[in-house]
């Protein structure tokens, strides 16, 4: 995104888009904008070989070619090694490019996980799927085969992890929502702030946890307000909550006043 207008276009979602998870729709729009620019991301088909046209192949065309029945496993692995290496070099555009090329698989995986999930969990499930996919770009073993399939397996694990965690935390009685909005939430917010005071987590991460976990604010909406990618907030929150959980286990912060059902 090179200007505010394009960025605003990316963040404007319809109700239909929300039904499939806004994170993937935002990522797809980002990819489409990259492809629509004067210099779309591309790979050198002559250097890759394995049936690719011997010319510059933009990632939109590359996605189509990889979906073709004629695309061999060897071609897919060579292409994904190139894409992942580019993503690891620090240019965020190539991370978006990897997500864009993988979009058909990500959408299919998301659909499988959310099919039997409560509607209110869709955004969290899809966002964690995308977050895990992006995280694995830096970790995946490029010497092994079936790189794209292994990336998708990790994304699927992230989606199921989010679903299981969210379902486990949902109240069984809707009336419980009202009962838990007073003192337990204040106690938990105080604990999170105390963790920030002790530098277990940063104040920014504490504000993120309180806003999204306790005050009911959507990560997507918060990302839009902060003008950053939602997956960065999900990744940051996940890391901060892991640090907070470890601090609780080590008794570095007090949990005496926290309701067990609300513990992070």
Backbone bond lengths (Angstrom), bond angles and torsions (degrees), N, CA, C in turn:
res aa  C-N    CA-C-N  psi(-1)  N-CA   C-N-CA  omega(-1)  CA-C   N-CA-C  phi
1 X - - - 1.450 - - 1.521 109.26 -
2 X 1.314 116.56 122.62 1.454 119.31 -176.06 1.512 112.85 -105.54
3 X 1.315 119.55 -9.93 1.452 120.59 178.71 1.505 110.29 -148.05
4 X 1.372 113.84 167.72 1.459 119.26 -175.04 1.517 111.68 -65.92
5 X 1.327 117.41 -35.47 1.457 120.17 -179.07 1.510 111.17 -60.92
6 X 1.334 116.53 -47.57 1.462 119.97 178.94 1.510 111.01 -62.42
7 X 1.340 116.43 -39.78 1.461 119.46 -179.23 1.518 110.48 -63.81
8 X 1.343 116.96 -42.38 1.459 120.19 178.71 1.525 111.12 -63.69
9 X 1.319 116.67 -37.11 1.462 119.93 178.04 1.520 111.04 -62.02
10 X 1.316 116.15 -38.23 1.454 120.04 -179.03 1.517 111.61 -66.70
11 X 1.329 116.83 -32.50 1.453 120.51 -173.21 1.518 113.06 -92.02
12 X 1.321 118.83 0.65 1.449 121.70 179.73 1.522 108.71 -91.40
13 X 1.334 117.69 108.33 1.460 121.78 -177.80 1.508 111.72 -111.58
14 X 1.323 117.74 143.54 1.442 121.89 175.29 1.514 109.25 -87.98
15 X 1.341 115.41 169.61 1.464 119.22 178.23 1.515 110.94 -61.47
16 X 1.313 116.46 -35.65 1.471 119.77 179.52 1.514 110.43 -64.37
17 X 1.344 116.52 -39.57 1.453 119.55 179.56 1.510 111.31 -65.05
18 X 1.326 116.54 -38.26 1.456 119.77 -179.74 1.517 110.64 -61.65
19 X 1.319 116.63 -29.66 1.455 119.85 -179.84 1.507 113.33 -65.78
20 X 1.320 117.51 -22.48 1.463 119.84 179.72 1.529 112.01 -106.20
21 X 1.310 117.09 4.91 1.455 119.91 179.51 1.505 110.81 96.95
22 X 1.333 116.93 112.20 1.460 120.35 -173.54 1.518 112.94 -65.64
23 X 1.321 118.07 -28.24 1.465 119.34 -177.10 1.520 112.10 -59.58
24 X 1.326 117.22 -43.84 1.456 120.11 -179.90 1.519 111.03 -69.18
25 X 1.332 117.46 -35.83 1.457 119.92 179.31 1.522 111.55 -67.60
26 X 1.319 116.97 -39.83 1.460 120.60 176.06 1.526 109.90 -64.38
27 X 1.339 116.64 -43.54 1.462 120.20 179.60 1.529 110.93 -63.29
28 X 1.320 116.58 -40.09 1.466 119.68 -179.75 1.523 110.75 -66.31
29 X 1.322 116.70 -40.58 1.460 119.61 177.18 1.521 111.28 -63.85
30 X 1.311 116.78 -39.99 1.466 120.81 177.73 1.524 109.78 -59.95
31 X 1.317 116.30 -44.46 1.458 121.69 179.19 1.527 110.60 -62.46
32 X 1.318 116.65 -42.92 1.463 120.36 -179.66 1.523 111.43 -64.01
33 X 1.337 116.90 -38.50 1.461 119.73 177.06 1.531 111.41 -65.18
34 X 1.335 115.52 -39.65 1.467 118.62 177.11 1.531 110.94 -61.22
35 X 1.319 115.45 -40.17 1.461 119.60 -178.53 1.528 112.46 -73.67
36 X 1.342 116.57 -23.71 1.459 120.29 -177.46 1.525 112.47 -85.40
37 X 1.317 117.49 -9.99 1.452 121.16 -177.59 1.516 112.34 -72.15
38 X 1.316 116.48 171.48 1.474 120.47 -178.74 1.528 112.87 -67.43
39 X 1.342 116.68 -23.99 1.466 120.01 -179.94 1.527 109.21 -130.83
40 X 1.328 117.52 74.80 1.468 119.99 -178.97 1.521 111.23 -63.98
41 X 1.331 115.69 149.84 1.463 119.89 177.14 1.526 109.26 -59.01
42 X 1.320 115.82 138.55 1.465 119.93 -176.35 1.517 110.01 -149.38
43 X 1.325 115.40 161.13 1.463 122.17 174.17 1.516 108.62 -117.76
44 X 1.301 115.44 161.55 1.473 121.81 -179.91 1.522 108.69 -89.33
45 X 1.310 115.92 102.16 1.467 120.40 -178.14 1.512 113.20 -62.99
46 X 1.331 117.25 -33.00 1.471 119.60 -179.37 1.526 110.90 -68.73
47 X 1.330 117.40 -31.71 1.469 120.47 179.04 1.529 111.02 -77.55
48 X 1.320 116.80 -33.39 1.470 120.18 -178.29 1.520 111.41 -78.14
49 X 1.333 117.04 -42.64 1.457 120.11 -179.96 1.516 112.87 68.70
50 X 1.330 117.17 -144.92 1.469 123.62 178.53 1.521 112.36 54.83
51 X 1.339 117.04 33.05 1.460 120.28 175.32 1.505 115.27 98.61
52 X 1.333 118.85 -6.31 1.461 119.71 176.18 1.531 109.71 -71.18
53 X 1.325 117.78 148.51 1.470 119.62 174.52 1.520 110.49 -57.09
54 X 1.310 116.49 140.79 1.464 121.89 -176.89 1.527 110.84 -80.24
55 X 1.313 115.52 63.63 1.459 122.88 -179.15 1.526 108.41 -162.35
56 X 1.322 115.57 -178.58 1.465 119.96 175.09 1.528 109.26 -69.39
57 X 1.321 116.75 129.29 1.469 122.35 -178.45 1.527 107.70 -121.08
58 X 1.339 116.37 113.58 1.460 117.72 -179.57 1.527 109.64 -71.51
59 X 1.332 116.95 161.85 1.459 120.69 -171.61 1.525 113.18 -68.83
60 X 1.324 117.09 -24.69 1.462 118.84 174.97 1.514 111.19 -65.41
61 X 1.317 115.99 -46.56 1.465 120.60 176.69 1.520 110.06 -66.76
62 X 1.321 116.19 -38.06 1.457 120.08 -179.81 1.522 111.10 -60.51
63 X 1.328 117.25 -41.76 1.459 120.49 177.44 1.529 110.81 -56.80
64 X 1.339 115.82 -45.33 1.468 120.26 179.66 1.521 111.38 -62.91
65 X 1.327 117.20 -42.79 1.460 120.79 -179.05 1.528 111.65 -64.96
66 X 1.324 117.00 -37.67 1.465 119.79 -179.45 1.523 112.00 -71.10
67 X 1.320 117.24 -24.34 1.465 120.90 177.92 1.521 112.37 -81.28
68 X 1.320 116.57 -12.12 1.467 120.54 -178.52 1.530 111.20 -68.71
69 X 1.328 117.15 140.40 1.477 119.70 175.99 1.524 112.44 -57.34
70 X 1.322 116.53 -21.97 1.466 119.86 -178.65 1.527 112.20 -77.84
71 X 1.334 117.80 -12.84 1.463 120.40 -178.35 1.526 110.14 -73.02
72 X 1.317 116.34 121.28 1.463 120.97 -178.71 1.525 110.69 -81.11
73 X 1.325 115.72 161.44 1.468 120.06 175.68 1.521 110.80 -62.09
74 X 1.336 116.11 -34.66 1.462 119.74 179.51 1.529 110.49 -64.04
75 X 1.340 116.74 -42.93 1.457 120.53 177.90 1.519 110.49 -61.10
76 X 1.318 116.87 -46.77 1.464 120.29 -178.30 1.529 111.38 -59.65
77 X 1.320 116.55 -42.50 1.463 119.19 -179.16 1.528 112.02 -67.76
78 X 1.336 116.80 -41.68 1.465 119.63 178.78 1.527 110.03 -62.21
79 X 1.334 116.59 -44.26 1.462 120.98 -179.51 1.529 110.33 -62.97
80 X 1.326 117.03 -45.44 1.460 119.38 -176.44 1.523 111.81 -69.77
81 X 1.318 117.64 -29.16 1.471 118.45 173.53 1.520 109.79 -63.06
82 X 1.331 116.47 -43.46 1.464 120.81 178.97 1.528 110.37 -62.41
83 X 1.331 117.35 -46.25 1.462 121.34 -177.36 1.527 112.07 -63.86
84 X 1.328 115.92 -44.45 1.462 119.61 -177.79 1.530 110.97 -67.60
85 X 1.322 117.16 -40.52 1.462 120.50 177.69 1.533 109.88 -60.52
86 X 1.333 116.86 -42.10 1.472 120.16 177.95 1.528 110.26 -62.48
87 X 1.328 116.73 -42.82 1.469 121.01 -179.65 1.520 110.97 -63.05
88 X 1.321 116.99 -33.57 1.474 121.24 -178.67 1.523 112.68 -76.07
89 X 1.303 117.58 -10.32 1.463 120.26 -178.30 1.520 112.81 -83.15
90 X 1.341 116.90 -0.47 1.457 120.00 170.22 1.515 117.18 101.52
91 X 1.318 118.64 -2.42 1.458 120.34 178.89 1.531 108.62 -88.25
92 X 1.341 118.69 114.04 1.474 120.36 -178.21 1.525 113.21 -58.55
93 X 1.325 117.20 -25.75 1.459 119.83 -179.73 1.526 111.22 -60.81
94 X 1.334 117.03 -35.24 1.461 119.63 -179.62 1.521 111.68 -75.45
95 X 1.331 118.03 -25.54 1.464 120.11 171.66 1.525 108.97 -65.60
96 X 1.335 115.84 -46.39 1.464 120.27 176.11 1.525 109.72 -60.52
97 X 1.326 116.56 -38.57 1.456 120.32 178.67 1.512 112.53 -61.72
98 X 1.334 116.87 -43.33 1.473 120.71 177.37 1.517 110.82 -61.41
99 X 1.325 116.14 -44.67 1.463 120.11 178.86 1.525 110.15 -61.78
100 X 1.326 116.52 -41.95 1.456 120.25 -179.04 1.514 113.01 -63.70
101 X 1.329 116.80 -44.23 1.466 119.76 178.75 1.526 110.52 -63.96
102 X 1.329 116.84 -34.10 1.469 121.30 -179.15 1.528 113.00 -86.68
103 X 1.335 118.28 0.16 1.462 121.37 -171.54 1.528 114.57 -54.48
104 X 1.329 120.40 -43.41 1.471 118.40 179.06 1.520 112.54 -58.63
105 X 1.325 117.21 -41.89 1.461 120.47 178.07 1.507 112.10 -68.63
106 X 1.336 117.38 -39.31 1.464 120.77 178.95 1.521 110.82 -63.98
107 X 1.321 117.03 -41.83 1.465 120.47 179.15 1.526 110.60 -64.66
108 X 1.314 116.69 -42.54 1.456 120.42 179.63 1.530 111.02 -63.76
109 X 1.332 115.96 -43.12 1.464 120.24 178.70 1.523 110.86 -64.15
110 X 1.334 116.25 -44.04 1.466 120.30 178.70 1.524 110.86 -60.12
111 X 1.323 116.91 -43.06 1.464 120.50 -178.82 1.526 111.23 -61.39
112 X 1.322 116.71 -38.58 1.460 120.33 179.85 1.528 111.49 -64.59
113 X 1.346 116.68 -40.25 1.458 120.28 -175.80 1.520 111.89 -76.45
114 X 1.342 117.42 -39.24 1.465 119.59 -174.26 1.521 112.86 -84.82
115 X 1.335 116.84 -8.47 1.467 119.26 -176.33 1.521 111.81 -55.96
116 X 1.322 117.52 -39.46 1.458 121.35 -178.01 1.529 111.99 -109.54
117 X 1.324 116.36 21.12 1.464 120.06 -177.36 1.530 110.29 -104.08
118 X 1.337 117.77 150.06 1.469 120.82 174.41 1.529 110.28 -58.93
119 X 1.321 116.27 143.07 1.462 120.66 -175.75 1.518 111.96 -58.41
120 X 1.325 117.01 -35.80 1.452 120.71 -177.86 1.512 114.52 -65.79
121 X 1.331 117.48 -13.79 1.463 121.30 -178.40 1.520 113.08 -96.35
122 X 1.332 117.04 -6.22 1.461 120.23 -170.69 1.523 112.48 -58.44
123 X 1.329 117.19 -47.25 1.466 119.28 -177.38 1.520 111.98 -60.97
124 X 1.341 117.15 -44.36 1.465 119.80 179.83 1.522 111.14 -64.38
125 X 1.334 116.96 -42.93 1.460 120.93 -178.43 1.525 110.63 -62.61
126 X 1.327 116.45 -48.86 1.462 120.33 -177.21 1.526 111.24 -68.79
127 X 1.320 116.90 -37.78 1.462 119.42 179.15 1.524 111.48 -65.53
128 X 1.333 116.84 -39.16 1.465 118.01 179.18 1.530 111.00 -71.97
129 X 1.316 117.25 -32.73 1.462 120.49 173.24 1.524 109.99 -57.32
130 X 1.332 115.77 -48.02 1.459 120.33 -179.08 1.528 111.53 -67.86
131 X 1.340 116.03 -40.28 1.460 120.20 179.18 1.521 111.39 -60.50
132 X 1.338 116.34 -43.32 1.466 120.20 -179.44 1.524 110.86 -66.90
133 X 1.322 117.32 -39.32 1.464 120.70 177.79 1.529 109.64 -59.56
134 X 1.330 116.74 -48.09 1.459 121.00 -178.65 1.530 110.50 -64.31
135 X 1.330 116.84 -41.46 1.470 120.25 179.94 1.526 111.23 -60.88
136 X 1.326 116.63 -37.78 1.457 120.09 -177.24 1.524 113.07 -74.11
137 X 1.313 118.16 -15.51 1.463 119.42 175.36 1.531 110.90 -59.89
138 X 1.329 115.54 -30.62 1.468 119.43 179.92 1.523 112.35 -86.40
139 X 1.337 117.47 -11.63 1.469 120.11 -171.53 1.523 114.29 -116.98
140 X 1.303 117.70 -23.78 1.463 120.84 -170.42 1.529 111.24 -61.21
141 X 1.313 115.84 139.43 1.466 122.09 178.95 1.524 108.81 -75.28
142 X 1.317 116.56 114.23 1.466 120.37 -177.35 1.519 112.86 -83.38
143 X 1.328 117.02 -6.22 1.466 119.60 177.89 1.522 111.62 -82.24
144 X 1.327 116.43 -22.57 1.455 120.34 -179.87 1.523 112.12 -80.56
145 X 1.318 115.46 169.96 1.463 121.10 -179.82 1.523 110.69 -90.89
146 X 1.336 115.32 168.31 1.464 123.35 174.91 1.532 111.30 56.57
147 X 1.322 115.53 53.17 1.461 121.13 -176.47 1.521 111.04 -61.01
148 X 1.327 117.27 -47.90 1.469 120.39 -178.31 1.519 111.37 -61.71
149 X 1.318 116.53 -41.44 1.469 119.95 -179.69 1.522 110.92 -64.60
150 X 1.338 116.71 -38.59 1.471 119.13 179.22 1.528 111.29 -70.38
151 X 1.329 117.51 -37.16 1.455 120.18 173.91 1.532 110.92 -59.67
152 X 1.328 115.65 -41.25 1.461 120.22 -179.30 1.521 111.25 -68.41
153 X 1.321 117.10 -35.02 1.465 119.94 176.88 1.524 111.12 -62.79
154 X 1.325 116.55 -41.18 1.457 120.02 177.40 1.520 110.91 -65.54
155 X 1.334 116.58 -40.73 1.463 120.14 178.35 1.531 110.30 -61.65
156 X 1.309 115.81 -41.27 1.465 120.50 178.83 1.534 111.06 -63.34
157 X 1.333 116.05 -40.71 1.466 119.40 177.68 1.526 110.73 -61.98
158 X 1.334 116.20 -40.87 1.450 119.34 177.97 1.514 112.16 -61.72
159 X 1.332 116.49 -41.73 1.458 120.75 179.41 1.524 111.32 -63.96
160 X 1.323 117.12 -45.02 1.461 119.92 179.33 1.524 111.37 -67.54
161 X 1.325 116.69 -34.91 1.463 120.05 177.81 1.531 110.14 -62.02
162 X 1.331 116.24 -43.74 1.466 120.15 178.75 1.518 110.83 -65.20
163 X 1.325 116.12 -41.19 1.465 119.80 -178.97 1.520 110.75 -64.20
164 X 1.313 116.87 -47.94 1.469 120.44 -177.91 1.521 111.20 -63.78
165 X 1.335 116.43 -41.90 1.459 119.78 179.87 1.521 111.03 -64.52
166 X 1.329 116.62 -43.94 1.463 120.27 -177.92 1.519 111.58 -68.13
167 X 1.329 117.23 -42.93 1.462 120.24 179.97 1.516 110.57 -64.05
168 X 1.328 116.27 -38.40 1.457 120.88 179.85 1.526 111.63 -64.37
169 X 1.352 116.91 -29.36 1.458 120.48 -176.58 1.522 113.11 -91.79
170 X 1.348 118.48 -10.12 1.457 119.82 -178.28 1.519 111.33 -69.73
171 X 1.352 119.52 136.00 1.454 121.28 175.48 1.518 110.76 -65.31
172 X 1.330 117.73 143.23 1.453 121.13 177.97 1.512 111.22 -78.68
173 X 1.334 117.87 -24.76 1.452 123.06 -179.96 1.519 108.22 -115.15
174 X 1.364 118.81 121.05 1.466 120.13 -179.41 1.518 113.24 -54.95
175 X 1.357 117.79 -29.71 1.461 120.29 -179.20 1.527 111.56 -66.61
176 X 1.345 116.84 -19.41 1.461 119.59 -179.90 1.525 111.55 -65.99
177 X 1.333 116.02 -25.24 1.452 118.61 -179.84 1.522 111.23 -60.79
178 X 1.315 116.04 -42.76 1.454 119.76 178.79 1.508 112.74 -68.84
179 X 1.316 117.06 -36.58 1.452 121.10 -176.65 1.521 112.31 -69.26
180 X 1.347 117.53 -24.90 1.462 120.64 -174.30 1.521 113.10 -98.97
181 X 1.335 117.58 12.36 1.459 118.02 -174.32 1.526 113.86 -95.11
182 X 1.316 118.27 1.97 1.455 118.03 -177.86 1.517 111.50 -104.52
183 X 1.323 117.68 -103.64 1.458 120.13 -171.21 1.519 115.12 -65.33
184 X 1.365 120.67 -40.47 1.465 117.69 -179.43 1.529 112.73 -58.01
185 X 1.361 116.73 -41.48 1.457 118.88 -178.64 1.524 111.25 -67.52
186 X 1.332 116.48 -38.03 1.460 119.23 177.32 1.523 110.15 -62.83
187 X 1.346 117.11 -43.23 1.455 120.78 179.57 1.527 110.52 -61.75
188 X 1.329 116.61 -43.69 1.457 119.66 -178.43 1.527 110.82 -67.52
189 X 1.321 116.99 -39.24 1.461 119.84 177.10 1.522 110.12 -62.23
190 X 1.338 116.26 -40.71 1.468 119.60 177.94 1.531 111.05 -62.39
191 X 1.333 116.09 -38.76 1.459 119.54 178.85 1.523 111.26 -63.61
192 X 1.331 115.93 -43.39 1.464 119.96 -179.77 1.525 110.07 -63.87
193 X 1.329 116.13 -42.14 1.469 119.13 178.26 1.533 110.81 -64.84
194 X 1.338 116.04 -38.10 1.462 119.71 178.97 1.524 110.36 -63.89
195 X 1.329 116.23 -37.92 1.467 119.99 177.35 1.527 110.43 -62.66
196 X 1.333 116.08 -37.31 1.467 119.43 177.13 1.520 110.94 -68.41
197 X 1.344 116.36 -39.74 1.466 120.03 178.48 1.521 111.39 -61.29
198 X 1.351 115.73 -33.96 1.461 120.04 179.52 1.531 112.06 -88.05
199 X 1.320 115.49 5.24 1.470 122.81 178.58 1.523 112.85 62.39
200 X 1.336 115.99 27.98 1.464 120.02 170.58 1.520 108.72 -70.54
201 X 1.339 115.39 -41.70 1.457 122.29 173.35 1.527 106.87 -131.91
202 X 1.316 116.99 167.69 1.456 119.97 179.48 1.526 109.78 -81.77
203 X 1.321 116.63 161.84 1.455 120.89 177.30 1.521 110.86 -63.93
204 X 1.319 115.88 -34.90 1.470 119.61 178.05 1.521 110.58 -63.65
205 X 1.338 116.83 -42.87 1.457 120.35 178.23 1.526 111.07 -67.00
206 X 1.329 117.18 -36.65 1.464 120.50 177.47 1.519 110.36 -62.34
207 X 1.336 116.56 -44.54 1.464 120.25 177.87 1.520 111.07 -61.89
208 X 1.335 116.33 -38.74 1.465 120.95 179.24 1.522 111.05 -63.54
209 X 1.324 116.95 -46.63 1.468 121.30 -179.85 1.521 110.48 -63.05
210 X 1.317 117.42 -45.82 1.459 120.90 -178.48 1.528 110.85 -63.52
211 X 1.326 115.96 -44.32 1.463 119.54 -177.29 1.517 112.37 -65.31
212 X 1.350 116.52 -42.70 1.467 119.37 -172.93 1.521 113.93 -92.26
213 X 1.328 117.32 -30.54 1.458 120.04 -178.47 1.534 112.79 -91.16
214 X 1.340 117.09 -34.38 1.457 120.49 -171.94 1.520 113.40 -107.96
215 X 1.319 116.43 -31.75 1.456 119.47 -176.54 1.514 113.21 -101.09
216 X 1.327 116.29 0.37 1.462 120.37 173.89 1.511 115.75 75.79
217 X 1.311 117.89 16.40 1.459 119.59 -179.91 1.520 110.62 -81.20
218 X 1.301 117.49 138.76 1.455 122.29 179.71 1.529 110.99 -72.39
219 X 1.340 115.69 137.94 1.462 119.70 175.41 1.522 110.12 -61.07
220 X 1.324 116.25 -37.87 1.458 119.94 178.83 1.518 111.58 -61.36
221 X 1.332 116.73 -44.69 1.464 120.24 179.84 1.525 111.01 -66.07
222 X 1.326 116.46 -39.68 1.455 120.38 179.51 1.524 110.56 -65.86
223 X 1.321 116.62 -39.01 1.465 120.26 177.91 1.525 110.68 -63.37
224 X 1.327 115.60 -40.40 1.464 119.27 178.25 1.520 110.65 -63.64
225 X 1.336 116.98 -42.14 1.460 120.89 179.97 1.524 111.60 -64.66
226 X 1.342 116.30 -34.70 1.469 120.82 -179.32 1.524 113.08 -89.07
227 X 1.342 115.38 -6.14 1.462 120.85 177.95 1.525 112.25 61.80
228 X 1.357 115.42 43.17 1.458 120.96 175.87 1.524 109.01 -134.67
229 X 1.320 116.30 168.28 1.457 120.70 -179.69 1.525 110.36 -71.16
230 X 1.335 115.93 138.19 1.463 120.52 -178.22 1.521 111.75 -62.88
231 X 1.324 117.50 -35.21 1.467 118.76 -177.03 1.532 111.53 -64.39
232 X 1.328 116.79 -26.34 1.458 118.80 176.80 1.529 110.51 -68.45
233 X 1.337 116.77 -38.58 1.464 119.73 177.78 1.523 110.62 -67.65
234 X 1.329 117.26 -41.64 1.461 119.78 178.25 1.529 110.64 -61.45
235 X 1.318 116.45 -43.97 1.460 119.99 179.93 1.525 110.84 -64.22
236 X 1.335 116.51 -43.75 1.456 120.29 179.39 1.515 112.38 -64.63
237 X 1.336 116.39 -40.81 1.459 119.41 179.16 1.519 111.12 -65.94
238 X 1.322 116.64 -40.97 1.462 120.45 -180.00 1.526 110.61 -61.02
239 X 1.334 117.55 -44.10 1.461 120.97 179.52 1.526 111.40 -66.84
240 X 1.331 116.47 -41.35 1.469 120.24 -179.24 1.519 110.97 -65.74
241 X 1.314 117.51 -39.98 1.458 120.38 179.96 1.522 111.34 -68.01
242 X 1.322 116.62 -32.56 1.462 119.54 175.83 1.534 110.24 -65.75
243 X 1.333 116.52 -41.34 1.462 120.47 177.18 1.524 110.86 -64.77
244 X 1.331 116.02 -41.22 1.458 120.50 -179.82 1.524 111.23 -65.30
245 X 1.332 116.21 -42.59 1.469 120.02 178.91 1.525 110.93 -62.21
246 X 1.337 116.84 -40.79 1.463 120.45 178.53 1.522 110.68 -64.59
247 X 1.335 116.87 -38.77 1.462 120.64 179.28 1.525 111.27 -66.39
248 X 1.334 116.29 -36.42 1.464 120.36 177.21 1.523 110.03 -65.60
249 X 1.326 116.17 -44.89 1.468 120.07 -179.60 1.526 110.87 -62.88
250 X 1.329 116.70 -35.17 1.471 121.15 -178.55 1.529 112.75 -86.68
251 X 1.344 115.74 3.49 1.477 121.73 179.09 1.527 112.35 62.24
252 X 1.327 116.75 28.42 1.463 119.37 175.65 1.519 111.60 -79.57
253 X 1.351 116.37 -21.28 1.460 121.54 171.94 1.514 107.40 -130.86
254 X 1.333 116.73 151.80 1.456 121.47 -175.24 1.516 111.05 -81.21
255 X 1.322 116.07 141.69 1.467 120.96 176.53 1.524 110.80 -124.84
256 X 1.306 117.16 14.40 1.460 119.51 -174.17 1.521 112.63 -62.40
257 X 1.324 117.55 -31.90 1.457 120.34 -174.51 1.512 113.68 -93.69
258 X 1.341 116.90 3.86 1.462 119.62 -174.26 1.508 110.61 -92.36
259 X 1.341 115.84 134.62 1.462 120.68 173.05 1.509 109.07 -68.09
260 X 1.368 119.33 131.83 1.461 121.30 -177.85 1.519 112.55 -54.77
261 X 1.326 117.61 -34.48 1.447 120.01 -178.19 1.511 113.88 -70.36
262 X 1.344 116.46 -15.49 1.445 119.48 -177.55 1.519 112.71 -107.52
263 X 1.315 117.93 -2.37 1.474 120.65 -177.12 1.510 110.37 -62.39
264 X 1.328 115.66 141.42 1.465 119.83 179.60 1.516 110.46 -75.99
